[in-house]
Amino acid sequence: MTVQLDVALTVGIDTRLDLVSLDDALKQLTTIAERPARVVELRSFGGLTVEETAAVLDIAPATVKRHWAFARAWLHRELNVA
């Protein structure tokens, strides 16, 4: 399955992003914040909506939105550090 990162992570990350770097960053995020990392996986790679993600994780949609915002900001920072 092909996932366009500019669509999946709409936070201005360079679309030439190395997938290995993304995988490493997601693994690191999982160690510090497991639930936000899971939200990224479900939304970005699973294509789920906020509501669908909330149902899968058995949490409120507002919580999904908070985790999504946190994870996007965290990944943006990690992947754009030179």
N, C-alpha and C positions, 0 to 999 in steps of 0.2 A: 504494500500500500504506500502510495506517495503522499506526503503531507508537505504543503508549502509553508515554510516557517513564517513568511510575512503575513500569512493569514492566521496561522495557529498561535503565534505570539505577537499580537499586534501592539508592540511596545517600541517599535523603531529599531529592532535588532537588525543588524546588517544581514541581508538575505544570502550573503556568501558564507554564512556561519558554518563552521565545521561541525558536522553531526557528532563527532566524537566529543567535542567540547560541550555540546548540548547534553549528551548522555552523561558526561562527567559532572556537569552542573546539576542535573536532575538527581543524580546519585547523592551528591553533596547536600542538596536541598532535602532529600529524604531523611538524611541523618539528623538534620536540625529541625525539620518541620514536615513530618510524614504526611499529614492530611493535605496541606497545600500542594505537595508534590503529587499526590494522588489526584487532586482536582486538575492539575495540569495534564496528567496522563489521560484522564477521562474526557476533558474538554478538547484538548489539542489533538490527541491521537485517536481518541475514541469518537470524536465528533458529537459528544453529548451536549445538550443545552444545560443551562443552569438548573432548571427544574429536573431534568433527567439525572444530572450529577447528584443533586440533593437526594433524589430517591434511591440511587445506588448506594450512597454513603450514609443514608438515613440521618440526614441533617437538614436544617432549614435552608432554603434558597439564599437567604441573606448571609448565612455562614459561608456558603459556596462562593458568593460574590466577594466576601472579605478574604477568603483563602486565595481566590483567583487574583485579586488585586495585589495581595502580598507576594504571591509566587511570581507574578509577572514582573513586579518591581525588583524582586530579589534576583531573578534570572537576568533581567536587563543589566543590573549592576555587575553581576558576576561575569557575564559574557562580553561586557564592554570595557572591562579593566584591561589596560594594556600591559 
